[in-house]
């Protein structure tokens, strides 16, 4: 059995997870990242995607996050999400509302830099739409 470490997934709305886990896969901005016990200290930003949490008991649960950052140290990992929900609570309407709001923000962007960041976020949401809520 793999060593366990403390993992917390927190959003402004609620604490979603506070458990001992053996593995967490997070959608880091620069690529998917697997966190295990004794991981090198790291801080990374998170893009919209799925967080897969393998509890010390072996059970796997998944959550959708919409950005944030993760702080990883040797014996713990804390993911502070801008927004997060269990995959089972996400539906097509909720995700489409986020896509529509982001598109509206792109249409009203007042700088090219802001517009580019919003377009990247929209691309990630659209990709997430196909993975989490299949047609």
DSSP file (Angstrom, degrees, kcal/mol; ACC not computed):
  #  RESIDUE AA STRUCTURE BP1 BP2  ACC     N-H-->O    O-->H-N    N-H-->O    O-->H-N    TCO  KAPPA ALPHA  PHI   PSI    X-CA   Y-CA   Z-CA
    1    1 A X              0   0    0      0, 0.0     3,-0.1     0, 0.0    55,-0.0   0.000 360.0 360.0 360.0 136.9    0.0    0.0    0.0
    2    2 A X        -     0   0    0      1,-0.1    21,-0.1    54,-0.1     2,-0.0  -0.333 360.0 -92.6 -69.7 151.8    1.3    3.5   -0.9
    3    3 A X        -     0   0    0     34,-0.1    34,-0.5    19,-0.1     2,-0.3  -0.344  43.4-130.7 -61.6 145.7    2.1    6.0    1.8
    4    4 A X        -     0   0    0     32,-0.1     2,-0.3    -3,-0.1    18,-0.2  -0.682  24.6-177.7 -99.2 154.9   -0.8    8.3    2.7
    5    5 A X  E     -A   21   0A   0     16,-2.4    16,-3.1    -2,-0.3     2,-0.3  -0.945  35.3 -91.1-144.0 163.8   -0.7   12.1    3.0
    6    6 A X  E     -Ab  20  76A   0     69,-1.9    71,-2.2    -2,-0.3     2,-0.4  -0.622  41.2-174.6 -81.1 131.0   -3.3   14.7    3.9
    7    7 A X  E     -Ab  19  77A   0     12,-2.8    12,-2.0    -2,-0.3     2,-0.4  -0.995   5.2-176.4-128.0 133.3   -5.3   16.2    1.0
    8    8 A X  E     -Ab  18  78A   0     69,-2.2    71,-3.1    -2,-0.4     2,-0.5  -0.997   9.5-167.0-128.4 133.5   -7.7   19.1    1.2
    9    9 A X  E     +Ab  17  79A   0      8,-1.9     7,-2.4    -2,-0.4     8,-1.5  -0.979  19.9 178.5-116.5 116.5   -9.9   20.5   -1.6
   10   10 A X  E     +Ab  15  80A   0     69,-2.7    71,-3.1    -2,-0.5     2,-0.3  -0.955  11.9 177.6-125.3 135.5  -11.4   23.8   -0.7
   11   11 A X  E     - b   0  81A   0      3,-2.7     3,-0.2    -2,-0.4    71,-0.1  -0.836  47.3-102.8-122.9 167.5  -13.6   26.2   -2.6
   12   12 A X  S    S+     0   0    0     69,-0.5     3,-0.1    70,-0.4    71,-0.1   0.811 122.4  50.7 -59.2 -27.1  -15.1   29.5   -1.4
   13   13 A X  S    S-     0   0    0      1,-0.2     2,-0.3    71,-0.1    -1,-0.2   0.846 123.5 -29.4 -78.9 -35.4  -18.4   27.6   -1.1
   14   14 A X        -     0   0    0     -3,-0.2    -3,-2.7    70,-0.1     2,-0.7  -0.994  58.8 -89.6-171.5 166.1  -17.2   24.6    1.0
   15   15 A X  E     +A   10   0A   0     -2,-0.3    -5,-0.2    -5,-0.2     3,-0.1  -0.868  38.9 179.5 -89.4 115.0  -14.6   22.1    2.1
   16   16 A X  E     +     0   0A   0     -7,-2.4     2,-0.4    -2,-0.7    -6,-0.2   0.846  63.2  14.8 -89.1 -36.4  -15.1   19.3   -0.4
   17   17 A X  E     +A    9   0A   0     -8,-1.5    -8,-1.9     2,-0.0    -1,-0.3  -0.999  46.9 161.7-142.9 136.9  -12.3   16.9    0.8
   18   18 A X  E     +A    8   0A   0     -2,-0.4     2,-0.3   -10,-0.2   -10,-0.2  -0.643  43.1 123.4-148.8  87.9  -10.2   16.6    3.9
   19   19 A X  E     -A    7   0A   0    -12,-2.0   -12,-2.8    -2,-0.1     2,-0.5  -0.895  66.9 -98.6-143.3 163.7   -8.8   13.1    3.9
   20   20 A X  E     +A    6   0A   0     -2,-0.3    36,-2.0   -14,-0.2    37,-0.3  -0.824  52.0 179.6 -84.5 128.3   -5.8   10.9    4.0
   21   21 A X  E     -AC   5  55A   0    -16,-3.1   -16,-2.4    -2,-0.5    34,-0.3  -0.847  37.0-149.7-129.8 162.4   -5.1    9.9    0.4
   22   22 A X  E    S+     0   0A   0     32,-2.8    15,-0.4     1,-0.3     2,-0.3   0.625  84.0   8.1-103.4 -19.2   -2.6    7.8   -1.5
   23   23 A X  E     - C   0  54A   0     31,-1.4    31,-3.1    13,-0.1     2,-0.4  -0.967  53.7-170.8-162.9 141.9   -2.7    9.7   -4.7
   24   24 A X  E     -DC  35  53A   0     11,-1.8    11,-3.4    -2,-0.3     2,-0.5  -0.996   9.4-158.2-135.8 131.8   -4.2   12.9   -6.3
   25   25 A X  E     -DC  34  52A   0     27,-2.6    27,-1.9    -2,-0.4     2,-0.3  -0.953  19.2-173.9-109.6 122.4   -4.2   13.8   -9.9
   26   26 A X  E     -D   33   0A   0      7,-3.0     7,-2.7    -2,-0.5     2,-1.6  -0.883  31.6-122.5-120.2 148.0   -4.6   17.6  -10.5
   27   27 A X  E     -D   32   0A   0     -2,-0.3    20,-2.6     5,-0.2     5,-0.2  -0.566  39.3-172.2 -86.3  76.2   -5.0   19.6  -13.7
   28   28 A X  E >   -DE  31  46A   0     -2,-1.6     3,-1.8     3,-0.7    18,-0.3  -0.315  34.7-113.3 -66.5 152.6   -2.0   21.9  -13.3
   29   29 A X  T 3  S+     0   0    0     16,-2.4    -1,-0.1     1,-0.3    17,-0.1   0.851 117.5  45.3 -56.9 -37.2   -1.8   24.8  -15.8
   30   30 A X  T 3  S-     0   0    0      1,-0.3    -1,-0.3    15,-0.3     2,-0.2   0.345 132.2 -52.3 -91.9   7.6    1.4   23.3  -17.3
   31   31 A X  E <  S-D   28   0A   0     -3,-1.8    -3,-0.7     2,-0.0    -1,-0.3  -0.581  75.3 -50.9 139.1 160.6    0.0   19.8  -17.5
   32   32 A X  E     -D   27   0A   0     -5,-0.2     2,-0.4    -2,-0.2    -5,-0.2  -0.333  55.3-160.8 -62.5 141.2   -1.7   17.0  -15.5
   33   33 A X  E     -D   26   0A   0     -7,-2.7    -7,-3.0     2,-0.0     2,-0.5  -0.989  12.4-150.3-133.6 130.0    0.2   16.3  -12.3
   34   34 A X  E     -D   25   0A   0     -2,-0.4     2,-0.5    -9,-0.2    -9,-0.2  -0.883  14.8-158.0-100.3 127.5    0.2   13.2  -10.0
   35   35 A X  E     +D   24   0A   0    -11,-3.4   -11,-1.8    -2,-0.5     2,-0.3  -0.911  16.1 171.2-108.6 128.3    0.9   13.9   -6.3
   36   36 A X    >   -     0   0    0     -2,-0.5     3,-1.0   -13,-0.2   -13,-0.1  -0.783  45.6 -69.9-123.7 169.9    2.1   11.2   -4.0
   37   37 A X  T 3  S+     0   0    0    -34,-0.5    38,-0.2   -15,-0.4    -1,-0.1  -0.280 119.6  25.7 -57.9 147.8    3.4   11.2   -0.5
   38   38 A X  T 3  S+     0   0    0     36,-2.6    -1,-0.2     1,-0.2    36,-0.2   0.730  85.5 166.9  67.3  25.4    6.8   12.8   -0.1
   39   39 A X    <   -     0   0    0     -3,-1.0    -1,-0.2    35,-0.5    37,-0.1  -0.370  45.4 -97.8 -66.2 147.5    6.4   14.9   -3.2
   40   40 A X        -     0   0    0      1,-0.1    -1,-0.1    33,-0.1    32,-0.1  -0.405  52.3 -88.9 -62.8 142.6    8.8   17.7   -3.6
   41   41 A X        +     0   0    0     -3,-0.1     2,-0.3    -2,-0.1    32,-0.2  -0.340  64.1 162.8 -57.6 129.6    7.5   21.1   -2.4
   42   42 A X  E     - F   0  72A   0     30,-2.4    30,-3.5    -3,-0.1     2,-0.4  -0.995  30.8-161.0-149.8 145.5    5.6   22.7   -5.3
   43   43 A X  E     + F   0  71A   0     -2,-0.3     2,-0.3    28,-0.2    28,-0.2  -0.999  25.8 167.0-127.2 132.0    3.1   25.5   -5.8
   44   44 A X  E     - F   0  70A   0     26,-2.2    26,-3.0    -2,-0.4     2,-0.2  -0.980  34.2-115.6-143.5 152.6    1.2   25.5   -9.1
   45   45 A X  E     - F   0  69A   0     -2,-0.3   -16,-2.4    24,-0.2     2,-0.4  -0.564  30.6-136.6 -83.8 155.7   -1.8   27.1  -10.7
   46   46 A X  E     -EF  28  68A   0     22,-2.9    22,-1.0   -18,-0.3     2,-0.2  -0.913  10.6-156.5-116.8 138.4   -4.8   25.0  -11.7
   47   47 A X        -     0   0    0    -20,-2.6    20,-0.4    -2,-0.4   -20,-0.2  -0.666  45.9 -70.9-103.7 166.4   -6.8   25.1  -14.9
   48   48 A X  S    S+     0   0    0     18,-0.2     2,-0.3    -2,-0.2    18,-0.2  -0.343  87.0  99.0 -56.6 132.3  -10.4   23.9  -15.3
   49   49 A X  E    S- G   0  65A   0     16,-2.1    16,-2.8    18,-0.1     2,-0.5  -0.980  70.7 -55.7 174.3-167.1  -10.4   20.1  -15.2
   50   50 A X  E     - G   0  64A   0     -2,-0.3     2,-0.5    14,-0.2    14,-0.2  -0.866  33.0-154.7-106.9 131.5  -11.0   17.0  -13.2
   51   51 A X  E     - G   0  63A   0     12,-3.3    12,-2.3    -2,-0.5     2,-0.5  -0.921  11.0-157.0-101.7 124.2   -9.2   16.2   -9.9
   52   52 A X  E     -CG  25  62A   0    -27,-1.9   -27,-2.6    -2,-0.5     2,-0.5  -0.911   7.8-166.4-105.9 124.0   -9.0   12.5   -9.2
   53   53 A X  E     -CG  24  61A   0      8,-3.2     8,-2.5    -2,-0.5     2,-0.7  -0.942   8.2-163.9-117.3 119.4   -8.6   11.6   -5.5
   54   54 A X  E     -CG  23  60A   0    -31,-3.1   -32,-2.8    -2,-0.5   -31,-1.4  -0.895  20.2-143.9-102.9 109.7   -7.5    8.1   -4.5
   55   55 A X  E >   -C   21   0A   0      4,-3.0     3,-2.2    -2,-0.7   -34,-0.3  -0.224  26.5-107.0 -67.1 160.1   -8.3    7.7   -0.8
   56   56 A X  T 3  S+     0   0    0    -36,-2.0   -35,-0.1     1,-0.3    -1,-0.1   0.791 122.7  60.7 -57.7 -27.9   -6.0    5.6    1.5
   57   57 A X  T 3  S-     0   0    0    -37,-0.3    -1,-0.3     2,-0.1     3,-0.1   0.614 121.5-108.6 -74.6 -13.1   -8.8    3.0    1.5
   58   58 A X  S <  S+     0   0    0     -3,-2.2     2,-0.1     1,-0.4    -2,-0.1   0.195  75.1 134.6 104.4 -15.5   -8.5    2.7   -2.4
   59   59 A X        -     0   0    0     -5,-0.1    -4,-3.0     1,-0.0     2,-0.5  -0.456  44.2-147.0 -69.4 138.3  -11.8    4.4   -3.3
   60   60 A X  E     +G   54   0A   0     -6,-0.2     2,-0.3    -2,-0.1    -6,-0.2  -0.924  17.9 178.9-111.0 130.6  -11.5    7.0   -6.1
   61   61 A X  E     -G   53   0A   0     -8,-2.5    -8,-3.2    -2,-0.5     2,-0.4  -0.937  13.1-147.9-125.8 153.3  -13.6   10.1   -6.2
   62   62 A X  E     -G   52   0A   0     -2,-0.3    25,-2.1   -10,-0.2    26,-0.4  -0.942  11.1-173.9-127.3 145.3  -13.5   12.9   -8.8
   63   63 A X  E     -GH  51  86A   0    -12,-2.3   -12,-3.3    -2,-0.4     2,-0.5  -0.968  21.1-132.0-134.1 147.0  -14.2   16.6   -8.7
   64   64 A X  E     -GH  50  85A   0     21,-3.3    21,-2.1    -2,-0.3     2,-0.3  -0.888  25.3-168.7 -99.8 129.9  -14.4   19.3  -11.3
   65   65 A X  E     -GH  49  84A   0    -16,-2.8   -16,-2.1    -2,-0.5    19,-0.2  -0.886  18.3-154.7-117.4 151.2  -12.4   22.4  -10.5
   66   66 A X        -     0   0    0     17,-2.3   -18,-0.2     1,-0.5    18,-0.1  -0.396  65.7 -56.7-120.4  53.0  -12.6   25.8  -12.4
   67   67 A X  S    S+     0   0    0    -20,-0.4    15,-2.5    15,-0.1    16,-0.6  -0.215  75.1 122.5  98.3 169.6   -9.2   27.2  -11.6
   68   68 A X  E     -FI  46  81A   0    -22,-1.0   -22,-2.9    13,-0.3     2,-0.3  -0.964  52.6 -81.2 138.8-154.5   -7.2   27.9   -8.5
   69   69 A X  E     -FI  45  80A   0     11,-2.2    11,-2.8    -2,-0.3     2,-0.4  -0.992  23.0-139.9-150.0 158.6   -3.9   26.8   -7.1
   70   70 A X  E     -FI  44  79A   0    -26,-3.0   -26,-2.2    -2,-0.3     2,-0.5  -0.949   4.0-157.8-121.5 139.1   -2.3   23.9   -5.3
   71   71 A X  E     -FI  43  78A   0      7,-2.8     7,-2.6    -2,-0.4     2,-0.5  -0.972  17.4-171.7-115.4 115.9    0.3   24.0   -2.5
   72   72 A X  E     +FI  42  77A   0    -30,-3.5   -30,-2.4    -2,-0.5     2,-0.3  -0.932  10.9 164.9-115.6 127.7    2.1   20.7   -2.2
   73   73 A X  E >   - I   0  76A   0      3,-2.8     3,-0.9    -2,-0.5   -34,-0.4  -0.774  54.1 -84.3-128.9 177.6    4.6   19.8    0.6
   74   74 A X  T 3  S+     0   0    0     -2,-0.3   -36,-2.6     1,-0.2   -35,-0.5   0.831 124.2  24.0 -55.7 -39.4    6.1   16.5    1.6
   75   75 A X  T 3  S+     0   0    0    -38,-0.2   -69,-1.9   -37,-0.1     2,-0.3   0.281 124.5  29.2-115.5  11.5    3.1   15.4    3.8
   76   76 A X  E <   -bI   6  73A   0     -3,-0.9    -3,-2.8   -71,-0.2     2,-0.4  -0.996  50.0-154.4-162.3 163.3    0.2   17.3    2.4
   77   77 A X  E     -bI   7  72A   0    -71,-2.2   -69,-2.2    -2,-0.3     2,-0.5  -0.974  10.9-168.8-142.5 127.2   -1.5   18.9   -0.6
   78   78 A X  E     -bI   8  71A   0     -7,-2.6    -7,-2.8    -2,-0.4     2,-0.6  -0.978   3.1-165.0-119.0 123.7   -4.0   21.7   -0.4
   79   79 A X  E     -bI   9  70A   0    -71,-3.1   -69,-2.7    -2,-0.5     2,-0.8  -0.936   2.0-164.5-109.3 114.8   -5.9   22.7   -3.5
   80   80 A X  E     -bI  10  69A   0    -11,-2.8   -11,-2.2    -2,-0.6     2,-0.3  -0.868  16.7-163.9 -99.4 105.5   -7.7   26.0   -3.3
   81   81 A X  E     -bI  11  68A   0    -71,-3.1   -69,-0.5    -2,-0.8   -13,-0.3  -0.660  28.7-140.3 -94.6 143.2  -10.2   26.1   -6.1
   82   82 A X  S    S-     0   0    0    -15,-2.5   -70,-0.4     1,-0.3     2,-0.3   0.878  96.0 -12.5 -62.0 -36.9  -11.9   29.2   -7.5
   83   83 A X  S    S+     0   0    0    -16,-0.6   -17,-2.3   -72,-0.1    -1,-0.3  -0.940  75.0 176.8-161.0 145.0  -15.0   26.8   -7.7
   84   84 A X  E     +H   65   0A   0     -2,-0.3     2,-0.3   -19,-0.2   -19,-0.2  -0.993   5.6 174.9-155.1 147.1  -15.3   23.1   -7.4
   85   85 A X  E     -H   64   0A   0    -21,-2.1   -21,-3.3    -2,-0.3     5,-0.1  -0.986  41.8 -94.8-146.3 151.7  -18.0   20.4   -7.4
   86   86 A X  E >>  -H   63   0A   0     -2,-0.3     3,-2.1   -23,-0.3     4,-0.6  -0.435  40.1-118.0 -61.2 144.7  -18.1   16.6   -7.3
   87   87 A X  G >4 S+     0   0    0    -25,-2.1     3,-1.2     1,-0.3    -1,-0.1   0.855 114.8  61.8 -53.3 -36.3  -18.3   15.3  -10.9
   88   88 A X  G 34 S+     0   0    0    -26,-0.4    -1,-0.3     1,-0.2   -25,-0.1   0.688 102.3  51.2 -66.6 -17.7  -21.7   13.7   -9.9
   89   89 A X  G <4 S+     0   0    0     -3,-2.1     2,-0.4     2,-0.0    -1,-0.2   0.523  88.8  96.2 -96.6  -6.8  -23.1   17.2   -9.2
   90   90 A X    <<  +     0   0    0     -3,-1.2     2,-0.3    -4,-0.6     3,-0.0  -0.677  51.8 178.9 -87.2 135.0  -22.1   18.8  -12.5
   91   91 A X     >  -     0   0    0     -2,-0.4     4,-2.0     1,-0.1     5,-0.2  -0.848  42.5-101.6-130.1 170.3  -24.7   18.9  -15.3
   92   92 A X  H  > S+     0   0    0     -2,-0.3     4,-2.5     1,-0.2     5,-0.2   0.873 117.9  53.1 -58.5 -42.2  -24.8   20.2  -18.8
   93   93 A X  H  > S+     0   0    0      2,-0.2     4,-2.1     1,-0.2    -1,-0.2   0.916 108.4  49.3 -63.0 -44.4  -26.8   23.4  -17.9
   94   94 A X  H  > S+     0   0    0      1,-0.2     4,-1.5     2,-0.2    -1,-0.2   0.927 114.6  44.3 -61.5 -46.1  -24.3   24.4  -15.2
   95   95 A X  H  X S+     0   0    0     -4,-2.0     4,-2.2     1,-0.2    -1,-0.2   0.891 111.3  53.8 -67.6 -38.9  -21.4   24.0  -17.5
   96   96 A X  H  X S+     0   0    0     -4,-2.5     4,-2.9    -5,-0.2    -1,-0.2   0.869 104.6  55.3 -64.5 -35.7  -23.1   25.7  -20.4
   97   97 A X  H  X S+     0   0    0     -4,-2.1     4,-2.4     2,-0.2    -1,-0.2   0.901 108.5  48.1 -62.4 -40.6  -23.9   28.8  -18.2
   98   98 A X  H  X S+     0   0    0     -4,-1.5     4,-2.1     2,-0.2    -2,-0.2   0.902 112.3  49.1 -65.4 -40.6  -20.1   29.1  -17.4
   99   99 A X  H  X S+     0   0    0     -4,-2.2     4,-2.3     2,-0.2    -2,-0.2   0.929 112.5  47.6 -63.6 -45.8  -19.3   28.8  -21.1
  100  100 A X  H  X S+     0   0    0     -4,-2.9     4,-2.2     1,-0.2    -2,-0.2   0.900 111.6  50.1 -63.5 -41.9  -21.9   31.4  -22.0
  101  101 A X  H  X S+     0   0    0     -4,-2.4     4,-2.0     1,-0.2    -1,-0.2   0.890 111.2  49.0 -64.3 -39.3  -20.7   33.8  -19.3
  102  102 A X  H  X S+     0   0    0     -4,-2.1     4,-2.1     2,-0.2    -2,-0.2   0.896 109.8  51.6 -67.8 -39.5  -17.1   33.4  -20.5
  103  103 A X  H  X S+     0   0    0     -4,-2.3     4,-2.1     1,-0.2    -2,-0.2   0.904 109.6  50.0 -63.0 -40.7  -18.1   34.1  -24.1
  104  104 A X  H  X S+     0   0    0     -4,-2.2     4,-1.2     1,-0.2    -1,-0.2   0.893 109.2  51.6 -63.8 -39.6  -19.9   37.3  -23.0
  105  105 A X  H  < S+     0   0    0     -4,-2.0     4,-0.3     1,-0.2    -1,-0.2   0.874 108.1  52.2 -65.4 -36.6  -16.8   38.3  -21.0
  106  106 A X  H >< S+     0   0    0     -4,-2.1     3,-1.3     1,-0.2    -2,-0.2   0.927 106.9  52.7 -63.1 -44.3  -14.7   37.8  -24.2
  107  107 A X  H 3< S+     0   0    0     -4,-2.1    -1,-0.2     1,-0.3    -2,-0.2   0.779 116.4  40.1 -62.5 -26.8  -17.1   40.0  -26.2
  108  108 A X  T 3< S+     0   0    0     -4,-1.2    -1,-0.3    -5,-0.1    -2,-0.2   0.309  82.9 134.2-105.4   7.7  -16.6   42.7  -23.6
  109  109 A X    <   -     0   0    0     -3,-1.3    -3,-0.1    -4,-0.3     3,-0.0  -0.320  42.5-157.5 -61.8 137.9  -12.9   42.4  -23.0
  110  110 A X  S    S+     0   0    0      1,-0.1     2,-0.3     2,-0.0    -1,-0.1   0.380  71.0  39.1-102.2   4.4  -11.1   45.7  -23.0
  111  111 A X  S  > S-     0   0    0      1,-0.1     4,-2.4     0, 0.0     5,-0.2  -0.993  74.8-124.7-147.8 154.7   -7.6   44.5  -23.8
  112  112 A X  H  > S+     0   0    0     -2,-0.3     4,-2.6     1,-0.2     5,-0.2   0.877 112.2  54.5 -64.0 -37.6   -6.1   41.8  -26.0
  113  113 A X  H  > S+     0   0    0      2,-0.2     4,-2.1     1,-0.2    -1,-0.2   0.932 110.7  44.6 -63.3 -46.0   -4.3   40.3  -23.1
  114  114 A X  H  > S+     0   0    0      1,-0.2     4,-2.3     2,-0.2    -1,-0.2   0.912 113.3  51.1 -63.9 -42.2   -7.5   39.9  -21.1
  115  115 A X  H  X S+     0   0    0     -4,-2.4     4,-2.4     1,-0.2    -2,-0.2   0.901 108.7  51.6 -62.3 -41.4   -9.3   38.6  -24.2
  116  116 A X  H  X S+     0   0    0     -4,-2.6     4,-2.0     2,-0.2    -1,-0.2   0.909 110.0  48.8 -62.6 -43.1   -6.5   36.0  -24.8
  117  117 A X  H  X S+     0   0    0     -4,-2.1     4,-2.2     1,-0.2    -1,-0.2   0.909 112.4  48.4 -63.7 -41.6   -6.8   34.7  -21.2
  118  118 A X  H  X S+     0   0    0     -4,-2.3     4,-2.6     1,-0.2    -2,-0.2   0.881 108.9  53.1 -66.2 -37.6  -10.5   34.4  -21.4
  119  119 A X  H  X S+     0   0    0     -4,-2.4     4,-2.2     2,-0.2    -1,-0.2   0.884 109.1  49.4 -65.0 -37.6  -10.3   32.6  -24.8
  120  120 A X  H  X S+     0   0    0     -4,-2.0     4,-2.2     2,-0.2    -2,-0.2   0.922 111.4  49.2 -64.8 -43.7   -7.9   30.1  -23.2
  121  121 A X  H  X S+     0   0    0     -4,-2.2     4,-2.4     1,-0.2    -2,-0.2   0.909 110.4  51.2 -61.3 -42.4  -10.3   29.6  -20.2
  122  122 A X  H  X S+     0   0    0     -4,-2.6     4,-2.6     1,-0.2    -1,-0.2   0.899 108.2  52.1 -61.6 -41.5  -13.2   29.1  -22.7
  123  123 A X  H  X S+     0   0    0     -4,-2.2     4,-2.3     1,-0.2    -1,-0.2   0.910 110.3  48.1 -61.0 -42.5  -11.1   26.5  -24.6
  124  124 A X  H  X S+     0   0    0     -4,-2.2     4,-2.4     2,-0.2    -2,-0.2   0.892 112.1  49.1 -66.3 -40.0  -10.5   24.6  -21.3
  125  125 A X  H  X S+     0   0    0     -4,-2.4     4,-2.3     2,-0.2    -2,-0.2   0.913 111.1  49.8 -64.1 -42.3  -14.2   24.8  -20.4
  126  126 A X  H  X S+     0   0    0     -4,-2.6     4,-1.3     2,-0.2    -2,-0.2   0.905 111.9  48.0 -64.0 -41.6  -15.2   23.5  -23.8
  127  127 A X  H  X S+     0   0    0     -4,-2.3     4,-1.2     1,-0.2     3,-0.3   0.915 111.5  50.5 -63.3 -42.9  -12.8   20.6  -23.5
  128  128 A X  H  X>S+     0   0    0     -4,-2.4     4,-2.9     1,-0.2     5,-0.6   0.864 102.5  62.0 -61.7 -37.4  -14.1   19.9  -20.0
  129  129 A X  H  X5S+     0   0    0     -4,-2.3     4,-1.1     1,-0.2    -1,-0.2   0.890 105.5  45.9 -56.5 -42.4  -17.6   19.9  -21.4
  130  130 A X  H  <5S+     0   0    0     -4,-1.3    -1,-0.2    -3,-0.3    -2,-0.2   0.770 118.3  42.2 -73.9 -26.0  -16.8   17.0  -23.7
  131  131 A X  H  <5S+     0   0    0     -4,-1.2     3,-0.4    -3,-0.2    -2,-0.2   0.920 123.9  29.8 -85.5 -49.3  -15.0   15.0  -20.9
  132  132 A X  H  <5S+     0   0    0     -4,-2.9     2,-0.5     1,-0.2    -3,-0.2   0.867 129.4  31.9 -84.9 -39.2  -17.3   15.5  -17.9
  133  133 A X  S  <<S-     0   0    0     -4,-1.1    -1,-0.2    -5,-0.6    -2,-0.1  -0.698  81.3-161.8-122.6  77.8  -20.7   15.9  -19.5
  134  134 A X              0   0    0     -2,-0.5    -4,-0.1    -3,-0.4   -42,-0.1  -0.247 360.0 360.0 -63.6 148.3  -20.7   13.8  -22.7
  135  135 A X              0   0    0     -5,-0.1    -1,-0.2   -43,-0.0    -5,-0.1   0.470 360.0 360.0 -71.1 360.0  -23.3   14.5  -25.3
